[in-house]
Amino acid sequence: MSTTSNQNRLGTGGVPWNQDAEALFRVKPISEIRNVEATTRKQIQDKSEELRSWSDIATAI
């Protein structure tokens, strides 16, 4: 994807993703952003493990 198309991509609420991120850093403390990031990464890891388990079950059948 080109830089131009990346800049034009919309995030939540129809706002370009880079402006949305900039606004987040203006209104939220870094510690809160890091906590949300850690929680999100943990959820991703948990879902990946769950998917792997289901894949193992499906393969065994």
C-alpha distance matrix in Angstrom:
0.0 3.8 6.7 8.3 6.4 6.6 10.1 11.0 10.4 14.0 15.8 19.4 21.7 19.2 18.7 15.3 14.5 15.1 18.4 19.4 19.2 21.1 23.7 24.1 25.0 27.4 29.3 29.4 30.9 28.9 31.3 30.5 26.7 27.4 29.7 27.2 24.6 27.3 28.4 24.9 24.5 28.0 27.2 24.2 26.5 29.3 27.2 26.0 29.6 30.8 28.4 29.6 33.1 32.6 31.1 34.1 36.4 34.9 35.1 38.8 39.8
3.8 0.0 3.8 5.4 5.3 6.2 8.7 10.1 10.8 14.5 16.7 20.5 22.4 19.7 18.6 15.0 14.7 14.6 17.7 19.4 19.2 20.4 23.2 24.2 24.7 26.8 29.1 29.5 31.0 29.1 31.9 31.2 27.5 28.3 30.9 28.6 26.1 29.1 30.3 27.0 26.7 30.3 29.8 27.0 29.3 32.2 30.4 29.2 32.8 34.1 31.8 33.0 36.6 36.2 34.7 37.7 40.1 38.6 38.9 42.5 43.5
6.7 3.8 0.0 3.8 5.5 5.0 6.2 8.7 10.0 13.5 15.5 19.2 21.1 18.5 16.8 13.0 12.7 11.8 14.8 16.9 16.5 17.3 20.3 21.5 21.7 23.6 26.2 26.8 28.2 26.4 29.4 28.9 25.2 26.3 29.1 26.9 24.6 27.7 29.2 26.1 26.0 29.7 29.4 26.9 29.3 32.3 30.7 29.8 33.4 34.8 32.9 34.2 37.7 37.5 36.3 39.2 41.6 40.4 40.8 44.3 45.5
8.3 5.4 3.8 0.0 3.8 5.4 5.2 6.4 8.8 12.3 15.0 18.6 19.9 16.8 15.4 11.7 12.6 12.1 14.3 16.7 17.2 17.8 20.3 22.0 22.6 24.1 26.5 27.5 29.4 28.0 31.1 30.3 26.7 28.2 30.9 28.5 26.5 29.9 31.0 27.9 28.2 31.9 31.2 28.9 31.6 34.3 32.5 31.9 35.6 36.7 34.7 36.3 39.7 39.2 38.1 41.3 43.4 42.0 42.6 46.2 47.1
6.4 5.3 5.5 3.8 0.0 3.8 5.4 5.1 6.2 9.9 12.8 16.4 17.9 14.8 14.0 10.7 11.3 12.0 14.4 16.0 16.7 18.1 20.3 21.6 22.8 24.4 26.4 27.3 29.3 28.0 30.8 29.6 26.0 27.6 29.9 27.1 25.2 28.5 29.3 26.0 26.4 30.0 29.0 26.5 29.4 31.9 29.9 29.3 33.1 33.9 31.8 33.5 36.9 36.2 35.1 38.4 40.4 38.8 39.6 43.2 43.9
6.6 6.2 5.0 5.4 3.8 0.0 3.8 5.4 5.3 8.8 10.7 14.5 16.5 14.0 12.6 9.0 8.5 8.9 11.9 13.3 13.5 15.0 17.5 18.4 19.4 21.4 23.4 24.0 25.9 24.3 27.1 26.0 22.4 23.8 26.2 23.6 21.6 24.9 25.8 22.6 23.0 26.6 25.9 23.6 26.4 29.0 27.2 26.8 30.5 31.4 29.6 31.3 34.6 34.3 33.4 36.5 38.6 37.4 38.2 41.6 42.6
10.1 8.7 6.2 5.2 5.4 3.8 0.0 3.8 5.6 8.3 10.4 14.0 15.4 12.7 10.7 6.9 7.6 7.1 9.3 11.5 12.2 12.9 15.3 16.9 17.8 19.3 21.5 22.6 24.6 23.5 26.6 25.5 22.0 23.9 26.4 23.9 22.3 25.8 26.8 23.8 24.6 28.2 27.6 25.6 28.6 31.1 29.5 29.4 33.1 34.0 32.4 34.3 37.5 37.1 36.5 39.6 41.6 40.5 41.5 44.8 45.8
11.0 10.1 8.7 6.4 5.1 5.4 3.8 0.0 3.8 6.3 9.5 12.9 13.7 10.4 9.3 6.2 8.1 9.1 10.4 12.1 13.8 14.8 16.4 18.2 19.8 20.9 22.7 24.0 26.5 25.7 28.6 27.1 23.8 25.9 28.1 25.2 23.9 27.5 28.0 24.9 26.0 29.5 28.3 26.5 29.7 31.9 29.9 30.1 33.8 34.3 32.6 34.7 37.8 37.1 36.5 39.9 41.6 40.3 41.4 44.9 45.5
10.4 10.8 10.0 8.8 6.2 5.3 5.6 3.8 0.0 3.8 6.7 10.2 11.7 8.9 8.5 5.7 6.3 8.6 10.5 11.0 12.5 14.5 15.9 16.9 18.9 20.5 21.9 22.7 25.2 24.4 26.9 25.2 21.8 23.8 25.6 22.6 21.3 24.8 25.0 21.7 22.9 26.2 24.9 23.0 26.3 28.3 26.3 26.5 30.2 30.6 28.9 31.2 34.2 33.4 33.0 36.3 38.0 36.7 38.0 41.3 41.9
14.0 14.5 13.5 12.3 9.9 8.8 8.3 6.3 3.8 0.0 3.8 6.8 8.0 5.3 5.3 4.1 5.3 8.6 9.3 8.9 11.3 13.5 14.0 15.0 17.6 18.9 19.7 20.7 23.6 23.2 25.6 23.4 20.3 22.8 24.2 20.9 20.3 23.8 23.6 20.5 22.3 25.4 23.7 22.4 25.9 27.6 25.6 26.3 30.0 30.0 28.6 31.2 33.9 33.1 33.1 36.5 37.8 36.7 38.3 41.5 41.9
15.8 16.7 15.5 15.0 12.8 10.7 10.4 9.5 6.7 3.8 0.0 3.8 6.4 5.7 5.3 5.3 4.3 8.0 8.7 6.8 9.0 11.8 12.0 12.2 15.0 16.7 17.0 17.6 20.5 20.2 22.3 20.0 17.0 19.5 20.6 17.3 16.9 20.5 20.1 17.1 19.2 22.1 20.5 19.5 23.1 24.6 22.9 23.9 27.4 27.5 26.5 29.2 31.7 31.1 31.3 34.6 35.9 35.1 36.9 39.9 40.4
19.4 20.5 19.2 18.6 16.4 14.5 14.0 12.9 10.2 6.8 3.8 0.0 3.8 5.5 6.1 8.1 7.4 10.8 10.4 7.6 10.2 13.0 12.0 11.8 15.3 16.6 16.1 16.7 19.9 20.1 21.8 19.0 16.5 19.3 19.8 16.3 16.7 20.1 19.1 16.4 19.1 21.6 19.7 19.3 23.0 24.0 22.3 23.9 27.3 26.9 26.3 29.2 31.4 30.6 31.4 34.6 35.6 34.9 37.0 39.8 40.1
21.7 22.4 21.1 19.9 17.9 16.5 15.4 13.7 11.7 8.0 6.4 3.8 0.0 3.8 5.5 8.8 9.6 12.6 11.3 8.9 12.3 14.3 12.7 13.2 16.8 17.4 16.7 17.9 21.4 22.2 24.0 21.1 19.0 22.1 22.5 19.1 19.9 23.3 22.1 19.7 22.6 25.0 22.9 22.8 26.6 27.3 25.5 27.4 30.6 30.1 29.4 32.5 34.5 33.6 34.4 37.8 38.5 37.8 40.0 42.8 42.9
19.2 19.7 18.5 16.8 14.8 14.0 12.7 10.4 8.9 5.3 5.7 5.5 3.8 0.0 3.8 6.5 8.5 11.5 10.5 9.3 12.8 14.6 13.6 14.9 18.1 18.6 18.6 20.1 23.5 24.0 26.2 23.5 21.0 24.0 24.9 21.5 21.8 25.3 24.5 21.8 24.3 27.0 25.0 24.4 28.1 29.2 27.2 28.7 32.1 31.7 30.7 33.6 35.9 34.9 35.4 38.8 39.7 38.7 40.7 43.7 43.9
18.7 18.6 16.8 15.4 14.0 12.6 10.7 9.3 8.5 5.3 5.3 6.1 5.5 3.8 0.0 3.8 6.1 8.3 6.7 6.1 9.7 11.0 10.3 12.0 14.9 15.3 15.9 17.5 20.8 21.2 23.8 21.5 18.9 22.0 23.3 20.2 20.3 24.0 23.7 21.2 23.6 26.5 25.0 24.4 28.0 29.4 27.8 29.1 32.5 32.5 31.7 34.4 36.8 36.2 36.6 39.9 41.1 40.3 42.1 45.1 45.5
15.3 15.0 13.0 11.7 10.7 9.0 6.9 6.2 5.7 4.1 5.3 8.1 8.8 6.5 3.8 0.0 3.8 5.6 5.5 6.3 8.9 10.2 10.9 12.6 14.8 15.7 17.0 18.4 21.2 21.0 23.8 22.0 19.0 21.6 23.4 20.6 20.0 23.7 23.9 21.2 23.0 26.3 25.1 24.0 27.4 29.3 27.7 28.4 32.0 32.4 31.3 33.7 36.4 35.9 36.0 39.2 40.7 39.8 41.4 44.5 45.1
14.5 14.7 12.7 12.6 11.3 8.5 7.6 8.1 6.3 5.3 4.3 7.4 9.6 8.5 6.1 3.8 0.0 3.8 5.5 5.0 6.3 8.7 9.9 10.6 12.7 14.4 15.7 16.4 18.9 18.2 20.9 19.1 15.8 18.2 20.1 17.3 16.4 20.1 20.5 17.7 19.3 22.7 21.7 20.5 23.8 25.9 24.5 25.2 28.7 29.3 28.3 30.6 33.4 33.1 33.2 36.3 37.9 37.3 38.7 41.8 42.6
15.1 14.6 11.8 12.1 12.0 8.9 7.1 9.1 8.6 8.6 8.0 10.8 12.6 11.5 8.3 5.6 3.8 0.0 3.8 5.4 5.2 6.2 8.7 9.9 10.9 12.5 14.6 15.5 17.6 16.8 19.9 18.7 15.4 17.7 20.1 17.8 16.7 20.5 21.5 19.0 20.3 23.8 23.4 22.3 25.3 27.6 26.7 27.1 30.5 31.5 30.7 32.7 35.5 35.6 35.6 38.5 40.4 39.9 41.1 44.1 45.2
18.4 17.7 14.8 14.3 14.4 11.9 9.3 10.4 10.5 9.3 8.7 10.4 11.3 10.5 6.7 5.5 5.5 3.8 0.0 3.8 5.4 5.0 6.1 8.6 10.0 10.5 12.5 14.2 16.8 16.8 20.0 18.5 15.7 18.6 20.8 18.5 18.2 22.0 22.7 20.6 22.4 25.7 25.1 24.5 27.6 29.7 28.8 29.6 32.9 33.6 33.1 35.3 38.0 37.9 38.2 41.1 42.8 42.4 43.8 46.8 47.7
19.4 19.4 16.9 16.7 16.0 13.3 11.5 12.1 11.0 8.9 6.8 7.6 8.9 9.3 6.1 6.3 5.0 5.4 3.8 0.0 3.8 5.5 5.2 6.3 8.9 10.0 10.9 12.1 15.1 15.2 17.9 16.0 13.2 16.3 18.1 15.5 15.5 19.3 19.6 17.5 19.7 22.8 22.0 21.7 24.9 26.7 25.8 27.0 30.2 30.7 30.3 32.8 35.2 35.2 35.7 38.6 40.1 39.8 41.4 44.2 45.1
19.2 19.2 16.5 17.2 16.7 13.5 12.2 13.8 12.5 11.3 9.0 10.2 12.3 12.8 9.7 8.9 6.3 5.2 5.4 3.8 0.0 3.8 5.4 5.0 6.4 8.8 10.2 10.5 12.8 12.2 15.1 13.7 10.5 13.3 15.5 13.3 12.8 16.6 17.5 15.7 17.4 20.6 20.4 20.0 22.9 25.0 24.6 25.5 28.6 29.5 29.3 31.4 33.9 34.3 34.7 37.4 39.1 39.1 40.5 43.2 44.4
21.1 20.4 17.3 17.8 18.1 15.0 12.9 14.8 14.5 13.5 11.8 13.0 14.3 14.6 11.0 10.2 8.7 6.2 5.0 5.5 3.8 0.0 3.8 5.4 5.3 6.4 9.0 10.2 12.3 12.1 15.5 14.6 12.0 14.8 17.4 15.8 15.5 19.1 20.3 18.9 20.5 23.7 23.8 23.5 26.3 28.4 28.2 29.0 32.0 33.1 33.0 35.0 37.5 38.0 38.4 41.0 42.8 42.8 44.2 46.9 48.2
23.7 23.2 20.3 20.3 20.3 17.5 15.3 16.4 15.9 14.0 12.0 12.0 12.7 13.6 10.3 10.9 9.9 8.7 6.1 5.2 5.4 3.8 0.0 3.8 5.4 5.0 6.4 8.5 11.5 12.4 15.5 13.9 11.9 15.4 17.2 15.5 16.1 19.7 20.3 19.2 21.4 24.2 24.0 24.2 27.1 28.9 28.6 29.9 32.8 33.5 33.6 35.9 38.2 38.5 39.2 41.9 43.4 43.5 45.1 47.8 48.8
24.1 24.2 21.5 22.0 21.6 18.4 16.9 18.2 16.9 15.0 12.2 11.8 13.2 14.9 12.0 12.6 10.6 9.9 8.6 6.3 5.0 5.4 3.8 0.0 3.8 5.4 5.4 5.8 8.8 9.5 12.2 10.3 8.3 11.8 13.5 11.7 12.6 16.0 16.6 15.7 18.0 20.7 20.6 21.1 23.9 25.5 25.6 27.0 29.7 30.5 30.8 33.1 35.2 35.7 36.6 39.1 40.6 40.9 42.6 45.0 46.2
25.0 24.7 21.7 22.6 22.8 19.4 17.8 19.8 18.9 17.6 15.0 15.3 16.8 18.1 14.9 14.8 12.7 10.9 10.0 8.9 6.4 5.3 5.4 3.8 0.0 3.8 5.7 5.5 7.0 7.2 10.6 9.9 7.9 10.9 13.3 12.5 12.9 16.1 17.4 17.0 18.7 21.4 22.0 22.4 24.8 26.7 27.2 28.3 30.8 32.0 32.5 34.4 36.6 37.4 38.2 40.5 42.2 42.7 44.1 46.5 48.0
27.4 26.8 23.6 24.1 24.4 21.4 19.3 20.9 20.5 18.9 16.7 16.6 17.4 18.6 15.3 15.7 14.4 12.5 10.5 10.0 8.8 6.4 5.0 5.4 3.8 0.0 3.8 6.0 7.9 9.5 12.7 12.0 10.9 14.1 16.2 15.5 16.4 19.5 20.5 20.3 22.2 24.8 25.3 25.8 28.3 30.1 30.5 31.8 34.3 35.3 35.8 37.9 40.0 40.7 41.6 44.0 45.6 46.0 47.6 50.0 51.3
29.3 29.1 26.2 26.5 26.4 23.4 21.5 22.7 21.9 19.7 17.0 16.1 16.7 18.6 15.9 17.0 15.7 14.6 12.5 10.9 10.2 9.0 6.4 5.4 5.7 3.8 0.0 3.8 6.9 9.6 11.9 10.3 10.2 13.7 14.9 14.1 15.8 18.7 19.2 19.3 21.7 23.8 24.0 25.1 27.7 29.0 29.4 31.2 33.5 34.2 35.0 37.3 39.1 39.7 40.9 43.3 44.6 45.2 47.0 49.2 50.4
29.4 29.5 26.8 27.5 27.3 24.0 22.6 24.0 22.7 20.7 17.6 16.7 17.9 20.1 17.5 18.4 16.4 15.5 14.2 12.1 10.5 10.2 8.5 5.8 5.5 6.0 3.8 0.0 3.8 6.5 8.3 6.5 6.8 10.2 11.2 10.8 12.7 15.3 15.9 16.4 18.7 20.6 21.1 22.4 24.7 26.0 26.8 28.5 30.6 31.5 32.5 34.6 36.3 37.2 38.5 40.6 42.0 42.8 44.5 46.6 47.9
30.9 31.0 28.2 29.4 29.3 25.9 24.6 26.5 25.2 23.6 20.5 19.9 21.4 23.5 20.8 21.2 18.9 17.6 16.8 15.1 12.8 12.3 11.5 8.8 7.0 7.9 6.9 3.8 0.0 3.8 5.4 5.4 6.5 8.8 10.1 11.1 12.6 14.5 15.8 16.9 18.6 20.3 21.5 22.9 24.7 26.1 27.4 28.9 30.7 31.9 33.2 34.9 36.6 37.9 39.1 41.0 42.6 43.6 45.1 47.1 48.7
28.9 29.1 26.4 28.0 28.0 24.3 23.5 25.7 24.4 23.2 20.2 20.1 22.2 24.0 21.2 21.0 18.2 16.8 16.8 15.2 12.2 12.1 12.4 9.5 7.2 9.5 9.6 6.5 3.8 0.0 3.8 5.4 5.0 6.1 8.6 9.9 10.4 12.2 14.2 15.2 16.2 18.3 19.9 20.8 22.3 24.2 25.6 26.7 28.5 30.1 31.2 32.7 34.6 36.0 37.0 38.8 40.6 41.7 42.9 44.9 46.7
31.3 31.9 29.4 31.1 30.8 27.1 26.6 28.6 26.9 25.6 22.3 21.8 24.0 26.2 23.8 23.8 20.9 19.9 20.0 17.9 15.1 15.5 15.5 12.2 10.6 12.7 11.9 8.3 5.4 3.8 0.0 3.8 5.5 5.1 6.2 8.7 9.8 10.5 12.3 14.2 15.2 16.5 18.4 19.9 21.0 22.5 24.4 25.6 27.0 28.6 30.2 31.5 33.0 34.7 35.9 37.5 39.2 40.5 41.9 43.6 45.4
30.5 31.2 28.9 30.3 29.6 26.0 25.5 27.1 25.2 23.4 20.0 19.0 21.1 23.5 21.5 22.0 19.1 18.7 18.5 16.0 13.7 14.6 13.9 10.3 9.9 12.0 10.3 6.5 5.4 5.4 3.8 0.0 3.8 5.4 5.0 6.3 8.5 9.8 10.6 12.3 14.2 15.4 16.6 18.4 20.0 21.1 22.6 24.3 25.8 26.9 28.5 30.2 31.7 33.0 34.4 36.2 37.6 38.9 40.5 42.2 43.8
26.7 27.5 25.2 26.7 26.0 22.4 22.0 23.8 21.8 20.3 17.0 16.5 19.0 21.0 18.9 19.0 15.8 15.4 15.7 13.2 10.5 12.0 11.9 8.3 7.9 10.9 10.2 6.8 6.5 5.0 5.5 3.8 0.0 3.8 5.5 5.2 6.1 8.7 9.9 10.5 12.2 14.3 15.3 16.4 18.3 19.9 21.0 22.4 24.4 25.6 26.8 28.5 30.3 31.5 32.6 34.6 36.2 37.2 38.6 40.7 42.2
27.4 28.3 26.3 28.2 27.6 23.8 23.9 25.9 23.8 22.8 19.5 19.3 22.1 24.0 22.0 21.6 18.2 17.7 18.6 16.3 13.3 14.8 15.4 11.8 10.9 14.1 13.7 10.2 8.8 6.1 5.1 5.4 3.8 0.0 3.8 5.4 4.9 6.1 8.6 9.7 10.4 12.2 14.1 15.1 16.3 18.2 19.8 20.8 22.5 24.2 25.5 26.7 28.6 30.2 31.2 32.8 34.7 35.9 37.1 39.0 40.8
29.7 30.9 29.1 30.9 29.9 26.2 26.4 28.1 25.6 24.2 20.6 19.8 22.5 24.9 23.3 23.4 20.1 20.1 20.8 18.1 15.5 17.4 17.2 13.5 13.3 16.2 14.9 11.2 10.1 8.6 6.2 5.0 5.5 3.8 0.0 3.8 5.4 5.1 6.2 8.5 9.9 10.6 12.4 14.2 15.3 16.5 18.4 19.9 21.2 22.5 24.3 25.7 27.1 28.7 30.1 31.6 33.2 34.6 36.1 37.7 39.4
27.2 28.6 26.9 28.5 27.1 23.6 23.9 25.2 22.6 20.9 17.3 16.3 19.1 21.5 20.2 20.6 17.3 17.8 18.5 15.5 13.3 15.8 15.5 11.7 12.5 15.5 14.1 10.8 11.1 9.9 8.7 6.3 5.2 5.4 3.8 0.0 3.8 5.5 5.1 6.1 8.6 9.9 10.5 12.2 14.2 15.2 16.4 18.2 20.0 20.9 22.3 24.2 25.7 26.9 28.3 30.2 31.6 32.7 34.3 36.2 37.7
24.6 26.1 24.6 26.5 25.2 21.6 22.3 23.9 21.3 20.3 16.9 16.7 19.9 21.8 20.3 20.0 16.4 16.7 18.2 15.5 12.8 15.5 16.1 12.6 12.9 16.4 15.8 12.7 12.6 10.4 9.8 8.5 6.1 4.9 5.4 3.8 0.0 3.8 5.5 5.1 6.1 8.6 9.8 10.5 12.2 14.2 15.3 16.4 18.4 19.8 20.9 22.4 24.3 25.7 26.6 28.5 30.3 31.3 32.6 34.6 36.4
27.3 29.1 27.7 29.9 28.5 24.9 25.8 27.5 24.8 23.8 20.5 20.1 23.3 25.3 24.0 23.7 20.1 20.5 22.0 19.3 16.6 19.1 19.7 16.0 16.1 19.5 18.7 15.3 14.5 12.2 10.5 9.8 8.7 6.1 5.1 5.5 3.8 0.0 3.8 5.4 5.1 6.2 8.7 9.9 10.5 12.2 14.2 15.3 16.6 18.3 19.9 21.0 22.6 24.4 25.6 27.0 28.8 30.2 31.4 33.1 35.0
28.4 30.3 29.2 31.0 29.3 25.8 26.8 28.0 25.0 23.6 20.1 19.1 22.1 24.5 23.7 23.9 20.5 21.5 22.7 19.6 17.5 20.3 20.3 16.6 17.4 20.5 19.2 15.9 15.8 14.2 12.3 10.6 9.9 8.6 6.2 5.1 5.5 3.8 0.0 3.8 5.5 5.1 6.2 8.7 9.9 10.5 12.3 14.2 15.4 16.4 18.3 19.9 21.1 22.6 24.2 25.7 27.1 28.5 30.2 31.7 33.3
24.9 27.0 26.1 27.9 26.0 22.6 23.8 24.9 21.7 20.5 17.1 16.4 19.7 21.8 21.2 21.2 17.7 19.0 20.6 17.5 15.7 18.9 19.2 15.7 17.0 20.3 19.3 16.4 16.9 15.2 14.2 12.3 10.5 9.7 8.5 6.1 5.1 5.4 3.8 0.0 3.8 5.4 5.1 6.2 8.6 9.8 10.5 12.2 14.3 15.2 16.3 18.3 19.9 21.0 22.3 24.3 25.8 26.7 28.3 30.3 31.8
24.5 26.7 26.0 28.2 26.4 23.0 24.6 26.0 22.9 22.3 19.2 19.1 22.6 24.3 23.6 23.0 19.3 20.3 22.4 19.7 17.4 20.5 21.4 18.0 18.7 22.2 21.7 18.7 18.6 16.2 15.2 14.2 12.2 10.4 9.9 8.6 6.1 5.1 5.5 3.8 0.0 3.8 5.4 5.0 6.2 8.6 9.9 10.5 12.4 14.2 15.2 16.4 18.4 20.0 20.8 22.5 24.5 25.6 26.7 28.7 30.6
28.0 30.3 29.7 31.9 30.0 26.6 28.2 29.5 26.2 25.4 22.1 21.6 25.0 27.0 26.5 26.3 22.7 23.8 25.7 22.8 20.6 23.7 24.2 20.7 21.4 24.8 23.8 20.6 20.3 18.3 16.5 15.4 14.3 12.2 10.6 9.9 8.6 6.2 5.1 5.4 3.8 0.0 3.8 5.4 5.0 6.1 8.6 9.8 10.6 12.2 14.1 15.2 16.5 18.4 19.8 21.0 22.7 24.3 25.6 27.1 29.0
27.2 29.8 29.4 31.2 29.0 25.9 27.6 28.3 24.9 23.7 20.5 19.7 22.9 25.0 25.0 25.1 21.7 23.4 25.1 22.0 20.4 23.8 24.0 20.6 22.0 25.3 24.0 21.1 21.5 19.9 18.4 16.6 15.3 14.1 12.4 10.5 9.8 8.7 6.2 5.1 5.4 3.8 0.0 3.8 5.4 5.1 6.1 8.5 9.9 10.4 12.1 14.1 15.3 16.4 18.1 19.9 21.1 22.4 24.1 25.8 27.2
24.2 27.0 26.9 28.9 26.5 23.6 25.6 26.5 23.0 22.4 19.5 19.3 22.8 24.4 24.4 24.0 20.5 22.3 24.5 21.7 20.0 23.5 24.2 21.1 22.4 25.8 25.1 22.4 22.9 20.8 19.9 18.4 16.4 15.1 14.2 12.2 10.5 9.9 8.7 6.2 5.0 5.4 3.8 0.0 3.8 5.5 5.2 6.1 8.6 9.8 10.4 12.2 14.2 15.3 16.2 18.2 20.0 20.8 22.2 24.3 25.9
26.5 29.3 29.3 31.6 29.4 26.4 28.6 29.7 26.3 25.9 23.1 23.0 26.6 28.1 28.0 27.4 23.8 25.3 27.6 24.9 22.9 26.3 27.1 23.9 24.8 28.3 27.7 24.7 24.7 22.3 21.0 20.0 18.3 16.3 15.3 14.2 12.2 10.5 9.9 8.6 6.2 5.0 5.4 3.8 0.0 3.8 5.5 5.1 6.2 8.6 9.9 10.5 12.4 14.4 15.2 16.5 18.5 19.9 20.9 22.7 24.7
29.3 32.2 32.3 34.3 31.9 29.0 31.1 31.9 28.3 27.6 24.6 24.0 27.3 29.2 29.4 29.3 25.9 27.6 29.7 26.7 25.0 28.4 28.9 25.5 26.7 30.1 29.0 26.0 26.1 24.2 22.5 21.1 19.9 18.2 16.5 15.2 14.2 12.2 10.5 9.8 8.6 6.1 5.1 5.5 3.8 0.0 3.8 5.4 5.2 6.2 8.6 9.8 10.6 12.5 14.2 15.3 16.7 18.4 19.9 21.3 23.0
27.2 30.4 30.7 32.5 29.9 27.2 29.5 29.9 26.3 25.6 22.9 22.3 25.5 27.2 27.8 27.7 24.5 26.7 28.8 25.8 24.6 28.2 28.6 25.6 27.2 30.5 29.4 26.8 27.4 25.6 24.4 22.6 21.0 19.8 18.4 16.4 15.3 14.2 12.3 10.5 9.9 8.6 6.1 5.2 5.5 3.8 0.0 3.8 5.4 4.9 6.0 8.5 9.7 10.5 12.1 14.1 15.3 16.3 18.1 19.9 21.3
26.0 29.2 29.8 31.9 29.3 26.8 29.4 30.1 26.5 26.3 23.9 23.9 27.4 28.7 29.1 28.4 25.2 27.1 29.6 27.0 25.5 29.0 29.9 27.0 28.3 31.8 31.2 28.5 28.9 26.7 25.6 24.3 22.4 20.8 19.9 18.2 16.4 15.3 14.2 12.2 10.5 9.8 8.5 6.1 5.1 5.4 3.8 0.0 3.8 5.4 5.1 6.1 8.6 9.9 10.4 12.2 14.3 15.2 16.3 18.4 20.2
29.6 32.8 33.4 35.6 33.1 30.5 33.1 33.8 30.2 30.0 27.4 27.3 30.6 32.1 32.5 32.0 28.7 30.5 32.9 30.2 28.6 32.0 32.8 29.7 30.8 34.3 33.5 30.6 30.7 28.5 27.0 25.8 24.4 22.5 21.2 20.0 18.4 16.6 15.4 14.3 12.4 10.6 9.9 8.6 6.2 5.2 5.4 3.8 0.0 3.8 5.4 5.0 6.2 8.7 9.7 10.5 12.4 14.2 15.2 16.6 18.7
30.8 34.1 34.8 36.7 33.9 31.4 34.0 34.3 30.6 30.0 27.5 26.9 30.1 31.7 32.5 32.4 29.3 31.5 33.6 30.7 29.5 33.1 33.5 30.5 32.0 35.3 34.2 31.5 31.9 30.1 28.6 26.9 25.6 24.2 22.5 20.9 19.8 18.3 16.4 15.2 14.2 12.2 10.4 9.8 8.6 6.2 4.9 5.4 3.8 0.0 3.8 5.4 5.1 6.3 8.6 9.9 10.7 12.4 14.2 15.5 17.0
28.4 31.8 32.9 34.7 31.8 29.6 32.4 32.6 28.9 28.6 26.5 26.3 29.4 30.7 31.7 31.3 28.3 30.7 33.1 30.3 29.3 33.0 33.6 30.8 32.5 35.8 35.0 32.5 33.2 31.2 30.2 28.5 26.8 25.5 24.3 22.3 20.9 19.9 18.3 16.3 15.2 14.1 12.1 10.4 9.9 8.6 6.0 5.1 5.4 3.8 0.0 3.8 5.4 5.1 6.1 8.6 9.8 10.4 12.2 14.2 15.5
29.6 33.0 34.2 36.3 33.5 31.3 34.3 34.7 31.2 31.2 29.2 29.2 32.5 33.6 34.4 33.7 30.6 32.7 35.3 32.8 31.4 35.0 35.9 33.1 34.4 37.9 37.3 34.6 34.9 32.7 31.5 30.2 28.5 26.7 25.7 24.2 22.4 21.0 19.9 18.3 16.4 15.2 14.1 12.2 10.5 9.8 8.5 6.1 5.0 5.4 3.8 0.0 3.8 5.5 5.0 6.2 8.7 9.8 10.4 12.3 14.5
33.1 36.6 37.7 39.7 36.9 34.6 37.5 37.8 34.2 33.9 31.7 31.4 34.5 35.9 36.8 36.4 33.4 35.5 38.0 35.2 33.9 37.5 38.2 35.2 36.6 40.0 39.1 36.3 36.6 34.6 33.0 31.7 30.3 28.6 27.1 25.7 24.3 22.6 21.1 19.9 18.4 16.5 15.3 14.2 12.4 10.6 9.7 8.6 6.2 5.1 5.4 3.8 0.0 3.8 5.4 5.1 6.3 8.7 9.9 10.7 12.7
32.6 36.2 37.5 39.2 36.2 34.3 37.1 37.1 33.4 33.1 31.1 30.6 33.6 34.9 36.2 35.9 33.1 35.6 37.9 35.2 34.3 38.0 38.5 35.7 37.4 40.7 39.7 37.2 37.9 36.0 34.7 33.0 31.5 30.2 28.7 26.9 25.7 24.4 22.6 21.0 20.0 18.4 16.4 15.3 14.4 12.5 10.5 9.9 8.7 6.3 5.1 5.5 3.8 0.0 3.8 5.4 5.0 6.1 8.5 9.8 10.8
31.1 34.7 36.3 38.1 35.1 33.4 36.5 36.5 33.0 33.1 31.3 31.4 34.4 35.4 36.6 36.0 33.2 35.6 38.2 35.7 34.7 38.4 39.2 36.6 38.2 41.6 40.9 38.5 39.1 37.0 35.9 34.4 32.6 31.2 30.1 28.3 26.6 25.6 24.2 22.3 20.8 19.8 18.1 16.2 15.2 14.2 12.1 10.4 9.7 8.6 6.1 5.0 5.4 3.8 0.0 3.8 5.4 5.1 6.1 8.6 10.1
34.1 37.7 39.2 41.3 38.4 36.5 39.6 39.9 36.3 36.5 34.6 34.6 37.8 38.8 39.9 39.2 36.3 38.5 41.1 38.6 37.4 41.0 41.9 39.1 40.5 44.0 43.3 40.6 41.0 38.8 37.5 36.2 34.6 32.8 31.6 30.2 28.5 27.0 25.7 24.3 22.5 21.0 19.9 18.2 16.5 15.3 14.1 12.2 10.5 9.9 8.6 6.2 5.1 5.4 3.8 0.0 3.8 5.5 5.1 6.2 8.9
36.4 40.1 41.6 43.4 40.4 38.6 41.6 41.6 38.0 37.8 35.9 35.6 38.5 39.7 41.1 40.7 37.9 40.4 42.8 40.1 39.1 42.8 43.4 40.6 42.2 45.6 44.6 42.0 42.6 40.6 39.2 37.6 36.2 34.7 33.2 31.6 30.3 28.8 27.1 25.8 24.5 22.7 21.1 20.0 18.5 16.7 15.3 14.3 12.4 10.7 9.8 8.7 6.3 5.0 5.4 3.8 0.0 3.8 5.4 5.1 6.5
34.9 38.6 40.4 42.0 38.8 37.4 40.5 40.3 36.7 36.7 35.1 34.9 37.8 38.7 40.3 39.8 37.3 39.9 42.4 39.8 39.1 42.8 43.5 40.9 42.7 46.0 45.2 42.8 43.6 41.7 40.5 38.9 37.2 35.9 34.6 32.7 31.3 30.2 28.5 26.7 25.6 24.3 22.4 20.8 19.9 18.4 16.3 15.2 14.2 12.4 10.4 9.8 8.7 6.1 5.1 5.5 3.8 0.0 3.8 5.5 5.4
35.1 38.9 40.8 42.6 39.6 38.2 41.5 41.4 38.0 38.3 36.9 37.0 40.0 40.7 42.1 41.4 38.7 41.1 43.8 41.4 40.5 44.2 45.1 42.6 44.1 47.6 47.0 44.5 45.1 42.9 41.9 40.5 38.6 37.1 36.1 34.3 32.6 31.4 30.2 28.3 26.7 25.6 24.1 22.2 20.9 19.9 18.1 16.3 15.2 14.2 12.2 10.4 9.9 8.5 6.1 5.1 5.4 3.8 0.0 3.8 5.5
38.8 42.5 44.3 46.2 43.2 41.6 44.8 44.9 41.3 41.5 39.9 39.8 42.8 43.7 45.1 44.5 41.8 44.1 46.8 44.2 43.2 46.9 47.8 45.0 46.5 50.0 49.2 46.6 47.1 44.9 43.6 42.2 40.7 39.0 37.7 36.2 34.6 33.1 31.7 30.3 28.7 27.1 25.8 24.3 22.7 21.3 19.9 18.4 16.6 15.5 14.2 12.3 10.7 9.8 8.6 6.2 5.1 5.5 3.8 0.0 3.8
39.8 43.5 45.5 47.1 43.9 42.6 45.8 45.5 41.9 41.9 40.4 40.1 42.9 43.9 45.5 45.1 42.6 45.2 47.7 45.1 44.4 48.2 48.8 46.2 48.0 51.3 50.4 47.9 48.7 46.7 45.4 43.8 42.2 40.8 39.4 37.7 36.4 35.0 33.3 31.8 30.6 29.0 27.2 25.9 24.7 23.0 21.3 20.2 18.7 17.0 15.5 14.5 12.7 10.8 10.1 8.9 6.5 5.4 5.5 3.8 0.0
